[in-house]
Amino acid sequence: MNFRCADAMRGQQRAGTEQADVVGGVPGTWSEVKFVEKLNYHAALEQANNDAEANGGIPYVASKRSRESWKILLFAEHLKPLAVAVVRHCLRQGLLSLGDLINEEEPRVMDVWGQRDTLKG
């Protein structure tokens, strides 16, 4: 699923400037992005949580290893707020409609190319 965050870009990572790893993504979130083969998930999630507490936003970690799919890690209490933020973003971007949320049999989302994909799971 592509959230079509056309304005998303890498945040500034230098002393004195604190930004999420991705800025301009889903509003109201704070990301810690790791593209490494071995990740200390606890430390990465704690870093995201500490930064989010200081700067605002729902913390999560997105990680990827070579030739594997992205994984998202977050605290259980942040699952609902993150889901709400993602759905709001998708509604605003036209990737999702209210009808899609009501249709329990086959929710759908528009991908970046405008083709419809069925969400599985």
Backbone as a printed PyTorch tensor [residue, N CA C, xyz], in Angstrom:
tensor([[[  0.8440,  -1.1760,   0.0000],
         [  0.0000,   0.0000,   0.0000],
         [  0.8880,   1.2370,   0.0000]],

        [[  0.6000,   2.1340,  -0.8370],
         [  1.3700,   3.3640,  -0.9370],
         [  0.5360,   4.5020,  -0.3620]],

        [[  1.0600,   5.2160,   0.6290],
         [  0.3140,   6.2980,   1.2690],
         [  0.4210,   7.6100,   0.5140]],

        [[  1.0790,   7.6140,  -0.6310],
         [  1.2280,   8.7740,  -1.4930],
         [  1.5860,  10.0350,  -0.7130]],

        [[  2.6870,  10.0110,  -0.0340],
         [  3.1810,  11.1860,   0.6840],
         [  4.1900,  11.8670,  -0.2310]],

        [[  3.6570,  12.5850,  -1.2160],
         [  4.5130,  13.1990,  -2.2350],
         [  5.5110,  14.1740,  -1.6360]],

        [[  5.1500,  14.7890,  -0.5050],
         [  6.0350,  15.7670,   0.1110],
         [  6.9460,  15.1520,   1.1690]],

        [[  6.8970,  13.8290,   1.3210],
         [  7.7450,  13.1680,   2.3120],
         [  9.1950,  13.2010,   1.8660]],

        [[ 10.0750,  13.4740,   2.8170],
         [ 11.5050,  13.4960,   2.5220],
         [ 12.2800,  13.1510,   3.7990]],

        [[ 13.5300,  12.8730,   3.6210],
         [ 14.3860,  12.5520,   4.7520],
         [ 14.5600,  13.7810,   5.6320]],

        [[ 14.4340,  13.5850,   6.9500],
         [ 14.6120,  14.6740,   7.9020],
         [ 16.0780,  14.9920,   8.1080]],

        [[ 16.3310,  16.1430,   8.7110],
         [ 17.6990,  16.5640,   8.9970],
         [ 18.1990,  15.8230,  10.2290]],

        [[ 19.3690,  15.2650,  10.1250],
         [ 19.9500,  14.4860,  11.2010],
         [ 21.3000,  15.0680,  11.5910]],

        [[ 21.2670,  16.2240,  12.2330],
         [ 22.5290,  16.8140,  12.6670],
         [ 22.3310,  17.4690,  14.0190]],

        [[ 23.3980,  17.7010,  14.7060],
         [ 23.3520,  18.2620,  16.0520],
         [ 22.5900,  19.5810,  16.0710]],

        [[ 21.7230,  19.7180,  17.0590],
         [ 20.9760,  20.9540,  17.2240],
         [ 19.6900,  21.0140,  16.4260]],

        [[ 19.4880,  20.0840,  15.5050],
         [ 18.2690,  20.0460,  14.6980],
         [ 17.6130,  18.6990,  14.9050]],

        [[ 16.4370,  18.7140,  15.4800],
         [ 15.7360,  17.4640,  15.7540],
         [ 14.5130,  17.3580,  14.8640]],

        [[ 14.5500,  16.4270,  13.9170],
         [ 13.4160,  16.1240,  13.0590],
         [ 13.2470,  14.6210,  13.0140]],

        [[ 12.0260,  14.2160,  12.6980],
         [ 11.7980,  12.7930,  12.4710],
         [ 12.6320,  12.3610,  11.2730]],

        [[ 12.8770,  11.0490,  11.1580],
         [ 13.6500,  10.5500,  10.0220],
         [ 12.9450,  10.8550,   8.7040]],

        [[ 11.6080,  10.8950,   8.7300],
         [ 10.8290,  11.2700,   7.5510],
         [  9.9580,  12.4490,   7.9270]],

        [[ 10.0530,  13.5350,   7.1840],
         [  9.1980,  14.7020,   7.4040],
         [  8.2630,  14.8350,   6.2100]],

        [[  7.0790,  15.3720,   6.4750],
         [  6.1080,  15.5350,   5.4110],
         [  5.3580,  14.2670,   5.0910]],

        [[  5.4500,  13.2750,   5.9550],
         [  4.7280,  12.0260,   5.7450],
         [  3.3260,  12.1200,   6.3100]],

        [[  2.8820,  11.0800,   6.9830],
         [  1.5510,  11.0700,   7.5810],
         [  1.5510,  12.0610,   8.7420]],

        [[  0.7000,  13.0930,   8.6810],
         [  0.6740,  14.1100,   9.7380],
         [  0.3830,  13.5070,  11.1130]],

        [[  1.0480,  14.0620,  12.1250],
         [  0.8330,  13.6270,  13.5010],
         [  1.6220,  12.3990,  13.9000]],

        [[  2.5950,  12.0070,  13.0690],
         [  3.4020,  10.8360,  13.3990],
         [  4.8740,  11.2240,  13.5200]],

        [[  5.6220,  10.3910,  14.2290],
         [  7.0640,  10.5850,  14.3870],
         [  7.7480,   9.2830,  14.0080]],

        [[  8.5650,   9.3110,  12.9720],
         [  9.1780,   8.0850,  12.4660],
         [ 10.6380,   7.9620,  12.8460]],

        [[ 11.0240,   6.7390,  13.0630],
         [ 12.4330,   6.3630,  13.1860],
         [ 12.6300,   5.3070,  12.1050]],

        [[ 13.4090,   5.6100,  11.0800],
         [ 13.5630,   4.7140,   9.9420],
         [ 14.9550,   4.1000,   9.9650]],

        [[ 14.9900,   2.7820,   9.8680],
         [ 16.2570,   2.0490,   9.9090],
         [ 16.3350,   1.1170,   8.7110]],

        [[ 17.4000,   1.2470,   7.9350],
         [ 17.6620,   0.3460,   6.8230],
         [ 18.9640,  -0.3700,   7.1400]],

        [[ 18.8490,  -1.3950,   7.9750],
         [ 20.0160,  -2.1300,   8.4560],
         [ 19.7080,  -3.6280,   8.4630]],

        [[ 20.7650,  -4.4210,   8.4650],
         [ 20.5820,  -5.8700,   8.4910],
         [ 20.2640,  -6.3920,   9.8910]],

        [[ 20.8070,  -5.7590,  10.9140],
         [ 20.5340,  -6.1540,  12.3000],
         [ 20.0810,  -4.9230,  13.0570]],

        [[ 18.9310,  -5.0250,  13.6970],
         [ 18.3630,  -3.8750,  14.3830],
         [ 18.0120,  -4.2310,  15.8130]],

        [[ 18.3880,  -3.3750,  16.7300],
         [ 17.9440,  -3.4970,  18.1190],
         [ 16.5800,  -2.8050,  18.1900]],

        [[ 15.5210,  -3.5920,  18.0500],
         [ 14.1720,  -3.0350,  17.9900],
         [ 13.8180,  -2.2500,  19.2400]],

        [[ 14.2340,  -2.7520,  20.3930],
         [ 13.9070,  -2.0590,  21.6460],
         [ 14.5450,  -0.6710,  21.6820]],

        [[ 15.8140,  -0.5880,  21.3120],
         [ 16.5030,   0.7060,  21.3240],
         [ 15.9120,   1.6580,  20.2810]],

        [[ 15.5920,   1.1460,  19.0990],
         [ 15.0240,   1.9920,  18.0480],
         [ 13.6550,   2.5260,  18.4520]],

        [[ 12.8240,   1.6670,  19.0450],
         [ 11.4930,   2.1030,  19.4690],
         [ 11.5940,   3.0860,  20.6260]],

        [[ 12.5210,   2.8640,  21.5170],
         [ 12.7160,   3.8000,  22.6280],
         [ 13.1930,   5.1580,  22.1140]],

        [[ 14.0810,   5.1520,  21.1220],
         [ 14.5460,   6.4030,  20.5190],
         [ 13.3720,   7.1400,  19.8720]],

        [[ 12.5450,   6.4280,  19.1200],
         [ 11.3780,   7.0500,  18.4800],
         [ 10.4370,   7.6120,  19.5340]],

        [[ 10.2070,   6.8620,  20.6060],
         [  9.2990,   7.3050,  21.6660],
         [  9.8370,   8.5480,  22.3780]],

        [[ 11.1240,   8.5520,  22.7140],
         [ 11.7210,   9.7060,  23.3880],
         [ 11.6690,  10.9500,  22.5080]],

        [[ 11.9920,  10.7950,  21.2250],
         [ 11.9520,  11.9300,  20.2950],
         [ 10.5260,  12.4320,  20.1090]],

        [[  9.5690,  11.4960,  20.0310],
         [  8.1640,  11.8870,  19.8600],
         [  7.6420,  12.6260,  21.0900]],

        [[  8.0430,  12.1860,  22.2720],
         [  7.6230,  12.8810,  23.5040],
         [  8.1630,  14.3040,  23.5210]],

        [[  9.3760,  14.4830,  23.0490],
         [  9.9950,  15.8120,  23.0590],
         [  9.4620,  16.7110,  21.9420]],

        [[  9.0290,  16.1170,  20.8320],
         [  8.6710,  16.9040,  19.6470],
         [  7.2290,  16.7380,  19.1830]],

        [[  6.5040,  15.8000,  19.7560],
         [  5.1250,  15.5600,  19.3590],
         [  5.0230,  14.5260,  18.2540]],

        [[  3.9030,  13.8570,  18.2100],
         [  3.6600,  12.8500,  17.1740],
         [  3.5560,  11.4550,  17.7460]],

        [[  2.9780,  10.5720,  16.9780],
         [  2.8180,   9.1680,  17.3420],
         [  4.0810,   8.4360,  16.8810]],

        [[  4.8400,   7.8480,  17.8110],
         [  6.1150,   7.2350,  17.4240],
         [  5.9510,   5.8450,  16.8210]],

        [[  6.7660,   5.5860,  15.7940],
         [  6.8500,   4.2370,  15.2380],
         [  8.2190,   4.0620,  14.5990]],

        [[  8.5930,   2.8100,  14.4070],
         [  9.8510,   2.4720,  13.7450],
         [  9.5060,   1.7370,  12.4570]],

        [[ 10.0790,   2.1680,  11.3630],
         [  9.9800,   1.4610,  10.0890],
         [ 11.3640,   0.9030,   9.8000]],

        [[ 11.4490,  -0.3980,   9.6010],
         [ 12.7620,  -0.9880,   9.3460],
         [ 12.7010,  -1.9120,   8.1410]],

        [[ 13.8550,  -2.0380,   7.5100],
         [ 13.9530,  -2.8740,   6.3170],
         [ 15.3500,  -3.4600,   6.2290]],

        [[ 15.3870,  -4.7200,   5.8820],
         [ 16.6490,  -5.3620,   5.5380],
         [ 16.6830,  -5.5430,   4.0290]],

        [[ 17.8550,  -5.7450,   3.4860],
         [ 17.9910,  -5.9530,   2.0470],
         [ 17.0930,  -7.0970,   1.5780]],

        [[ 16.4240,  -6.8600,   0.4680],
         [ 15.5870,  -7.8650,  -0.1830],
         [ 14.4300,  -8.3540,   0.6900]],

        [[ 13.9900,  -7.5460,   1.6380],
         [ 12.8390,  -7.8960,   2.4770],
         [ 11.8410,  -6.7490,   2.4960]],

        [[ 10.6490,  -7.0430,   2.9490],
         [  9.6030,  -6.0340,   3.0580],
         [  9.8330,  -5.1510,   4.2740]],

        [[  9.2300,  -3.9560,   4.2290],
         [  9.2720,  -3.0460,   5.3710],
         [  8.4880,  -3.6360,   6.5300]],

        [[  8.9540,  -3.3590,   7.7350],
         [  8.2740,  -3.7650,   8.9730],
         [  8.0240,  -2.5190,   9.8040]],

        [[  6.8890,  -2.4900,  10.4930],
         [  6.5290,  -1.3660,  11.3490],
         [  6.4290,  -1.8690,  12.7830]],

        [[  7.0550,  -1.1380,  13.6930],
         [  7.0480,  -1.4910,  15.1110],
         [  6.5500,  -0.2890,  15.8990]],

        [[  5.6480,  -0.5440,  16.8320],
         [  5.1470,   0.5320,  17.6850],
         [  4.6180,  -0.0580,  18.9750]],

        [[  4.4170,   0.8040,  19.9640],
         [  3.8130,   0.3810,  21.2180],
         [  2.3330,   0.1100,  20.9800]],

        [[  1.7710,  -0.8760,  21.6590],
         [  0.3740,  -1.2660,  21.4590],
         [ -0.5820,  -0.0940,  21.6550]],

        [[ -0.3120,   0.7640,  22.6280],
         [ -1.2180,   1.8900,  22.8940],
         [ -1.2070,   2.9290,  21.7640]],

        [[ -0.2300,   2.8320,  20.8680],
         [ -0.1600,   3.7690,  19.7420],
         [ -0.7870,   3.2050,  18.4680]],

        [[ -1.2460,   1.9510,  18.5030],
         [ -1.8090,   1.3400,  17.3020],
         [ -3.0470,   2.0830,  16.8080]],

        [[ -4.0040,   2.3310,  17.7000],
         [ -5.2290,   3.0150,  17.2730],
         [ -4.9490,   4.4450,  16.8070]],

        [[ -4.1910,   5.2630,  17.5790],
         [ -3.9110,   6.6150,  17.0770],
         [ -3.1710,   6.6170,  15.7370]],

        [[ -2.2460,   5.6720,  15.5310],
         [ -1.5360,   5.6060,  14.2560],
         [ -2.4920,   5.2110,  13.1330]],

        [[ -3.3630,   4.2380,  13.3930],
         [ -4.3340,   3.8200,  12.3810],
         [ -5.2470,   4.9860,  12.0020]],

        [[ -5.7000,   5.7420,  12.9900],
         [ -6.5580,   6.9030,  12.7260],
         [ -5.8110,   7.9310,  11.8820]],

        [[ -4.5450,   8.1980,  12.2210],
         [ -3.7540,   9.1680,  11.4620],
         [ -3.5790,   8.7140,  10.0160]],

        [[ -3.3270,   7.4320,   9.8030],
         [ -3.1320,   6.9070,   8.4500],
         [ -4.4400,   6.9840,   7.6630]],

        [[ -5.5580,   6.5950,   8.2840],
         [ -6.8520,   6.6460,   7.5880],
         [ -7.2040,   8.0860,   7.2350]],

        [[ -7.0090,   9.0160,   8.1730],
         [ -7.2800,  10.4270,   7.8800],
         [ -6.4450,  10.9110,   6.7030]],

        [[ -5.1670,  10.5500,   6.7110],
         [ -4.2840,  10.9500,   5.6170],
         [ -4.7780,  10.3690,   4.2910]],

        [[ -5.1280,   9.0940,   4.2770],
         [ -5.5970,   8.4500,   3.0500],
         [ -6.9090,   9.0570,   2.5600]],

        [[ -7.8000,   9.4270,   3.4860],
         [ -9.0490,  10.0850,   3.0970],
         [ -8.7590,  11.4380,   2.4590]],

        [[ -7.8650,  12.2080,   3.0710],
         [ -7.5240,  13.5390,   2.5410],
         [ -6.8460,  13.4630,   1.1800]],

        [[ -6.0700,  12.4110,   0.9690],
         [ -5.3480,  12.2550,  -0.2910],
         [ -6.1950,  11.5800,  -1.3720]],

        [[ -7.3960,  11.1530,  -1.0000],
         [ -8.2540,  10.4660,  -1.9610],
         [ -7.8610,   9.0260,  -2.2090]],

        [[ -7.0530,   8.4650,  -1.3380],
         [ -6.6290,   7.0720,  -1.4790],
         [ -7.6560,   6.1070,  -0.9150]],

        [[ -8.5810,   6.6220,  -0.1350],
         [ -9.5660,   5.8260,   0.5760],
         [-10.8400,   6.6460,   0.6380]],

        [[-11.9900,   5.9940,   0.5970],
         [-13.2590,   6.7060,   0.7330],
         [-13.9770,   6.1930,   1.9750]],

        [[-14.9610,   6.9480,   2.4380],
         [-15.7470,   6.4930,   3.5830],
         [-16.4450,   5.1830,   3.2520]],

        [[-16.8660,   5.0220,   2.0070],
         [-17.4850,   3.7650,   1.5850],
         [-16.5440,   2.5840,   1.7420]],

        [[-15.2530,   2.8170,   1.4930],
         [-14.2650,   1.7450,   1.6700],
         [-14.1920,   1.3060,   3.1280]],

        [[-14.3820,   2.2540,   4.0470],
         [-14.3150,   1.9330,   5.4680],
         [-15.5310,   1.1400,   5.9250]],

        [[-16.6640,   1.3530,   5.2690],
         [-17.9030,   0.6700,   5.6430],
         [-17.9770,  -0.7140,   5.0310]],

        [[-17.4290,  -0.8900,   3.8310],
         [-17.4670,  -2.1640,   3.1240],
         [-16.5060,  -3.1400,   3.7830]],

        [[-17.0380,  -3.9940,   4.6550],
         [-16.1930,  -4.9260,   5.4110],
         [-15.6920,  -6.0870,   4.5670]],

        [[-16.3920,  -6.3940,   3.4720],
         [-16.0120,  -7.5460,   2.6680],
         [-14.7200,  -7.3140,   1.8980]],

        [[-14.5550,  -6.1330,   1.3280],
         [-13.4110,  -5.9000,   0.4630],
         [-12.9830,  -4.4370,   0.4990]],

        [[-12.3230,  -4.0030,   1.6120],
         [-11.8390,  -2.6200,   1.6310],
         [-10.8190,  -2.4160,   0.5250]],

        [[-10.8340,  -1.2220,  -0.0710],
         [ -9.9460,  -0.9530,  -1.1930],
         [ -9.2310,   0.3730,  -0.9790]],

        [[ -8.1080,   0.5080,  -1.6300],
         [ -7.3340,   1.7460,  -1.5660],
         [ -6.7670,   2.0310,  -2.9580]],

        [[ -6.6560,   3.3050,  -3.2860],
         [ -6.0630,   3.6790,  -4.5660],
         [ -4.5490,   3.7230,  -4.4110]],

        [[ -3.8390,   3.0950,  -5.3160],
         [ -2.3920,   3.1990,  -5.2490],
         [ -1.9530,   4.4730,  -5.9830]],

        [[ -0.6750,   4.7370,  -5.9780],
         [ -0.1580,   5.9760,  -6.5290],
         [ -0.4510,   6.1100,  -8.0220]],

        [[ -0.6670,   5.0180,  -8.7310],
         [ -0.9430,   5.0570, -10.1650],
         [ -2.4390,   5.1260, -10.4440]],

        [[ -3.2620,   5.1500,  -9.3820],
         [ -4.6970,   5.2800,  -9.5590],
         [ -5.4150,   3.9700,  -9.7940]],

        [[ -4.7120,   2.8530,  -9.6540],
         [ -5.3530,   1.5590,  -9.7980],
         [ -5.8170,   1.0900,  -8.4350]],

        [[ -6.8850,   0.3380,  -8.4060],
         [ -7.4480,  -0.1060,  -7.1440],
         [ -6.8220,  -1.4400,  -6.7470]],

        [[ -6.4450,  -1.5310,  -5.4910],
         [ -5.9030,  -2.7640,  -4.9330],
         [ -6.7390,  -3.1470,  -3.7260]],

        [[ -7.0180,  -4.4320,  -3.5800],
         [ -7.7350,  -4.9140,  -2.4140],
         [ -6.7390,  -5.0600,  -1.2670]],

        [[ -7.1350,  -4.5700,  -0.0800],
         [ -6.2990,  -4.7350,   1.1080],
         [ -6.5090,  -6.1340,   1.6490]],

        [[ -5.4650,  -6.8400,   1.8870],
         [ -5.5630,  -8.1870,   2.4600],
         [ -5.2080,  -8.1120,   3.9350]],

        [[ -5.9360,  -8.8740,   4.7510],
         [ -5.6190,  -8.9640,   6.1690],
         [ -6.3000,  -7.9670,   6.9250]]])
